Amino acid sequence: MQKLALFLCILFFLMAFPVKAADHEKDEQMYKERMELFEKMEAATTIPWYYFAGIDQYERSLRFIRKDLPEPDTISIYIPESKWAGPLNPNQKDKNPATIAAFQGVGIDGNGDGKADRLNGEDVLAAIGRYLTTYGTDHDNIKIALWRYYGRDKAVSIVVGNAKMYKAFGKLDLQQKVFPLPRRFNYTFKNTWGDARGWGGRRIHEGTDIFADYSVPVRSTSYGIVEMKGWNRYGGWRVGIRDINNTYHYYAHLNGFAKDLKLGEAVKPGTVIGGVGSTGYGPPGTSGKFPPHLHYGMYKDNGRTEWSFDPYPHLRQWERAGS
């Protein structure tokens, strides 16, 4: 029986490994194709590739969580038919560049096949590139163009943050994750998301508490942009980092911040951002009202609103990965 169990385990491993290898190769090919398109648009418009990548990744994250948008493709920027063909165009599926232009649609032919196809990634990027260049190719004018396009400050900040990460790390694959505490330290945690909280009014616990000794290093779990750093009467000294998938990672009750941590900084998995503490539940400087621990929360933005979700399964996954 033991030999049979061992044989089945080995067989399962051998069967699973090629699947993972194939998935990895598929992802690598997708990143390569996307980067080629972004760099082609940079050559055509002089707008750096990472702005196109930032826009595409922002919309990719929306399409993964919004049921009113189609699933993401190689290029995931979604332009509605009425915007592409022109709001008064009687043919909302028009692919003729001339009639689209006559009806003031944004659609253009980006790959030279004579068609302006809103489902073709190269045509979509070319349309976005032309739109951006009408405002200018420098950073400030690109931000203005993005605000006019999305009409939402948070959307602009997320796109710009994505672009900053791509520029800083020079690659599209920024999906790596690690556990927030180094594995060599003692810690314990359980699923506490959704539990009732009474201090400061009735509310739910929007995270997982990881108990550890004072000053155990707290690390960024992902690539991301430091969006928030400061004090909150509930969370004490806290840091907020938004990753490339538009997930906001919240670290609270810190004993302080890493010396060189700055707002707007691009960080990578494993970057130390502070230490475990027991700050909060009072005015700035309050500490010691509870045992030292890291409160770790995760939030998702769908382009309209932001909400908390349970980080516990992710923490367990990163812990098992041994990072």
C-alpha positions as CSV (number, residue, x, y, z in Angstrom):
1,M,0.0,0.0,0.0
2,Q,2.8,2.4,0.9
3,K,4.6,1.6,-2.4
4,L,1.3,2.3,-4.3
5,A,0.9,5.6,-2.5
6,L,4.5,6.6,-3.3
7,F,4.0,5.6,-6.9
8,L,0.8,7.7,-7.2
9,C,2.6,10.8,-5.7
10,I,5.5,10.5,-8.1
11,L,3.1,10.0,-11.0
12,F,1.1,13.1,-10.0
13,F,4.3,15.2,-9.8
14,L,5.4,14.1,-13.2
15,M,2.0,14.9,-14.7
16,A,1.8,18.3,-13.0
17,F,5.3,19.5,-13.9
18,P,4.8,19.6,-17.7
19,V,1.6,21.6,-17.2
20,K,3.3,24.2,-15.0
21,A,6.2,24.4,-17.5
22,A,3.8,24.9,-20.4
23,D,1.9,27.6,-18.5
24,H,5.2,29.3,-17.8
25,E,6.2,29.2,-21.5
26,K,2.7,30.6,-22.4
27,D,3.1,33.5,-20.0
28,E,6.6,34.2,-21.3
29,Q,5.3,34.3,-24.9
30,M,2.5,36.6,-23.9
31,Y,4.8,39.1,-22.1
32,K,7.1,39.0,-25.2
33,E,4.3,39.8,-27.6
34,R,3.0,42.6,-25.4
35,M,6.4,44.2,-25.0
36,E,7.0,44.1,-28.7
37,L,3.7,46.0,-29.3
38,F,4.5,48.5,-26.6
39,E,8.0,49.2,-28.0
40,K,6.5,49.5,-31.5
41,M,4.1,52.2,-30.2
42,E,7.0,54.0,-28.4
43,A,8.9,54.1,-31.8
44,A,5.8,55.5,-33.5
45,T,4.8,58.1,-31.0
46,T,7.9,58.8,-28.8
47,I,5.7,58.0,-25.8
48,P,7.7,55.6,-23.5
49,W,6.5,52.0,-23.7
50,Y,5.8,51.9,-20.0
51,Y,2.9,54.3,-20.3
52,F,1.2,52.0,-22.8
53,A,2.0,49.1,-20.5
54,G,0.6,51.0,-17.5
55,I,-2.7,51.7,-19.2
56,D,-3.0,48.1,-20.5
57,Q,-2.3,46.6,-17.1
58,Y,-4.8,48.9,-15.4
59,E,-7.6,47.8,-17.8
60,R,-6.4,44.1,-17.6
61,S,-7.0,44.2,-13.8
62,L,-10.5,45.6,-14.3
63,R,-11.4,43.0,-16.9
64,F,-10.4,40.2,-14.5
65,I,-12.9,41.4,-11.8
66,R,-15.7,43.2,-13.8
67,K,-18.5,41.1,-15.3
68,D,-19.5,43.9,-17.6
69,L,-16.2,43.7,-19.5
70,P,-14.9,40.9,-21.7
71,E,-12.0,38.7,-20.6
72,P,-8.5,40.2,-21.1
73,D,-6.5,39.4,-24.2
74,T,-2.9,40.1,-25.3
75,I,-3.8,43.8,-25.2
76,S,-6.6,44.5,-22.7
77,I,-7.5,48.1,-23.3
78,Y,-11.2,48.3,-23.8
79,I,-12.7,51.0,-26.1
80,P,-16.5,50.9,-26.4
81,E,-18.0,50.6,-29.8
82,S,-19.6,54.1,-29.7
83,K,-16.2,55.7,-28.8
84,W,-14.4,53.7,-31.4
85,A,-16.7,54.1,-34.3
86,G,-18.1,57.5,-33.3
87,P,-21.3,58.1,-31.2
88,L,-23.4,59.1,-34.3
89,N,-22.0,56.5,-36.6
90,P,-25.0,54.3,-37.7
91,N,-22.6,51.3,-38.0
92,Q,-21.3,50.8,-34.5
93,K,-19.1,47.9,-35.7
94,D,-17.5,50.0,-38.4
95,K,-13.9,49.1,-39.3
96,N,-13.5,51.7,-42.1
97,P,-10.9,54.3,-41.0
98,A,-12.4,56.9,-43.3
99,T,-16.0,56.7,-42.1
100,I,-14.8,56.3,-38.4
101,A,-12.9,59.6,-38.8
102,A,-15.9,61.3,-40.4
103,F,-18.0,60.4,-37.4
104,Q,-15.2,61.5,-35.0
105,G,-14.5,58.0,-33.7
106,V,-11.1,57.2,-32.1
107,G,-10.5,54.1,-34.1
108,I,-7.6,53.9,-36.5
109,D,-5.7,51.4,-38.5
110,G,-2.5,50.6,-36.6
111,N,-1.1,47.6,-38.4
112,G,-1.6,48.7,-42.0
113,D,-4.2,46.1,-43.0
114,G,-6.7,48.9,-44.1
115,K,-9.1,48.1,-41.2
116,A,-9.6,49.9,-37.8
117,D,-10.5,46.9,-35.7
118,R,-11.3,47.6,-32.0
119,L,-10.5,43.9,-31.2
120,N,-7.0,44.2,-32.7
121,G,-4.4,45.0,-30.1
122,E,-2.2,47.0,-32.4
123,D,-5.0,49.1,-33.7
124,V,-6.2,49.8,-30.1
125,L,-2.7,50.8,-29.0
126,A,-2.3,53.1,-32.0
127,A,-5.6,54.8,-31.2
128,I,-4.5,55.3,-27.6
129,G,-1.1,56.6,-28.8
130,R,-2.8,59.1,-31.1
131,Y,-5.1,60.3,-28.3
132,L,-2.2,60.8,-25.9
133,T,-0.1,62.7,-28.5
134,T,-2.9,65.3,-28.9
135,Y,-2.1,66.4,-25.4
136,G,1.7,66.0,-25.5
137,T,4.3,63.3,-24.9
138,D,5.8,64.5,-21.5
139,H,4.7,63.1,-18.2
140,D,2.4,66.0,-17.1
141,N,0.5,66.1,-20.3
142,I,0.1,62.4,-20.4
143,K,-1.5,62.7,-16.9
144,I,-3.9,65.3,-18.2
145,A,-4.8,63.1,-21.1
146,L,-5.4,60.2,-18.8
147,W,-7.7,62.3,-16.5
148,R,-9.7,63.4,-19.5
149,Y,-10.0,59.8,-20.7
150,Y,-10.9,58.2,-17.4
151,G,-12.4,61.1,-15.5
152,R,-11.1,59.6,-12.2
153,D,-8.1,60.6,-10.1
154,K,-7.5,57.1,-8.8
155,A,-7.4,55.7,-12.3
156,V,-4.7,58.2,-13.2
157,S,-2.7,57.5,-10.1
158,I,-2.9,53.7,-10.7
159,V,-1.9,53.9,-14.4
160,V,1.0,56.2,-13.5
161,G,2.0,53.9,-10.7
162,N,2.0,50.9,-13.1
163,A,4.1,52.9,-15.5
164,K,6.6,53.8,-12.8
165,M,7.0,50.1,-11.8
166,Y,7.6,49.0,-15.4
167,K,10.1,51.8,-15.8
168,A,11.9,50.9,-12.6
169,F,12.1,47.2,-13.1
170,G,12.3,47.1,-16.9
171,K,10.0,44.1,-17.4
172,L,6.4,43.2,-17.6
173,D,6.4,40.1,-15.3
174,L,5.9,41.7,-11.9
175,Q,3.7,38.9,-10.4
176,Q,6.1,37.5,-7.8
177,K,4.9,37.4,-4.2
178,V,6.5,36.6,-0.8
179,F,5.3,36.1,2.8
180,P,5.3,39.5,4.7
181,L,7.6,38.2,7.5
182,P,10.9,36.4,6.9
183,R,10.4,32.7,7.5
184,R,13.4,32.4,9.9
185,F,11.4,34.3,12.6
186,N,8.7,32.8,14.9
187,Y,5.2,33.9,14.1
188,T,1.6,32.7,14.2
189,F,-1.7,33.6,12.4
190,K,-5.2,32.4,11.7
191,N,-8.1,33.6,9.6
192,T,-9.6,36.6,11.4
193,W,-11.0,38.5,8.3
194,G,-14.6,39.5,8.9
195,D,-14.5,39.2,12.7
196,A,-16.2,41.9,14.7
197,R,-14.3,44.9,16.0
198,G,-15.6,47.3,18.6
199,W,-12.8,49.9,19.2
200,G,-13.8,53.1,17.4
201,G,-17.3,51.8,16.6
202,R,-18.7,48.6,15.2
203,R,-16.8,47.3,12.2
204,I,-15.4,44.2,10.7
205,H,-11.7,43.1,10.8
206,E,-10.4,43.8,7.3
207,G,-7.3,41.7,7.4
208,T,-5.3,38.9,9.0
209,D,-3.2,39.5,12.2
210,I,0.2,37.9,12.2
211,F,1.6,37.7,15.7
212,A,5.4,38.0,16.1
213,D,8.0,39.7,18.4
214,Y,8.6,43.4,18.3
215,S,10.8,44.6,15.4
216,V,10.6,41.5,13.3
217,P,11.1,42.8,9.8
218,V,7.9,43.4,7.7
219,R,8.4,43.0,4.0
220,S,6.5,44.1,0.9
221,T,4.7,41.0,-0.4
222,S,4.8,42.2,-4.0
223,Y,6.2,44.6,-6.5
224,G,4.3,47.9,-6.0
225,I,4.2,51.6,-5.3
226,V,4.2,53.0,-1.8
227,E,0.8,54.8,-1.9
228,M,0.5,55.7,1.8
229,K,2.8,56.0,4.8
230,G,1.8,57.5,8.1
231,W,-0.3,57.3,11.3
232,N,-3.9,56.2,11.8
233,R,-5.6,56.0,15.2
234,Y,-6.8,52.5,14.4
235,G,-3.8,51.1,12.6
236,G,-0.9,53.1,14.2
237,W,2.1,53.4,11.9
238,R,1.1,51.9,8.6
239,V,2.0,51.5,5.0
240,G,-0.1,51.0,1.9
241,I,1.4,49.5,-1.3
242,R,-0.5,49.0,-4.6
243,D,0.7,46.2,-6.8
244,I,0.6,45.8,-10.6
245,N,-2.7,43.9,-10.4
246,N,-4.4,46.9,-8.7
247,T,-4.4,45.2,-5.3
248,Y,-3.8,47.5,-2.3
249,H,-1.7,45.8,0.4
250,Y,-2.1,47.3,3.9
251,Y,0.5,46.9,6.7
252,A,-0.6,48.2,10.1
253,H,0.6,48.5,13.8
254,L,4.2,48.9,12.7
255,N,6.8,49.9,15.3
256,G,8.2,52.3,12.6
257,F,9.2,52.6,9.0
258,A,12.3,51.4,7.2
259,K,14.8,54.3,7.1
260,D,14.8,55.0,3.3
261,L,11.1,54.1,2.6
262,K,9.5,57.0,0.6
263,L,6.0,57.8,-0.7
264,G,5.8,57.0,-4.4
265,E,8.7,54.6,-4.2
266,A,8.7,51.5,-6.4
267,V,9.4,48.4,-4.2
268,K,9.9,44.7,-5.0
269,P,8.9,41.5,-3.1
270,G,11.0,41.3,0.1
271,T,11.8,45.0,0.4
272,V,11.7,45.8,4.2
273,I,9.2,48.5,4.9
274,G,9.2,48.5,8.7
275,G,8.9,46.2,11.8
276,V,6.2,44.5,13.8
277,G,4.9,46.6,16.6
278,S,1.8,47.4,18.7
279,T,1.0,51.0,17.6
280,G,-2.5,52.4,17.2
281,Y,-5.8,52.6,19.0
282,G,-5.1,56.2,20.0
283,P,-3.3,59.5,19.0
284,P,0.1,59.5,17.3
285,G,2.6,57.6,19.4
286,T,0.1,55.3,21.2
287,S,1.6,51.9,21.6
288,G,1.3,48.7,23.8
289,K,-2.5,48.4,23.9
290,F,-2.3,44.9,22.4
291,P,0.3,42.2,21.7
292,P,2.8,43.0,18.9
293,H,1.5,41.9,15.5
294,L,1.2,42.8,11.9
295,H,-2.2,43.6,10.6
296,Y,-2.2,42.7,6.9
297,G,-5.1,43.6,4.6
298,M,-5.8,43.4,0.9
299,Y,-8.2,45.6,-1.1
300,K,-9.3,45.6,-4.7
301,D,-10.3,48.5,-6.9
302,N,-12.7,47.9,-9.9
303,G,-12.5,51.3,-11.4
304,R,-15.5,52.5,-9.4
305,T,-15.0,51.5,-5.8
306,E,-12.6,49.7,-3.6
307,W,-13.3,46.8,-1.1
308,S,-11.6,44.5,1.3
309,F,-11.2,40.8,0.7
310,D,-9.7,37.9,2.7
311,P,-5.9,37.8,2.6
312,Y,-5.6,34.6,4.6
313,P,-5.6,32.1,1.6
314,H,-2.9,34.2,-0.1
315,L,-0.8,34.3,3.0
316,R,-1.0,30.5,3.3
317,Q,-0.1,30.1,-0.3
318,W,3.0,32.5,0.0
319,E,4.0,30.7,3.2
320,R,3.9,27.3,1.5
321,A,6.0,28.6,-1.4
322,G,8.7,29.3,1.2
323,S,9.6,32.8,0.1
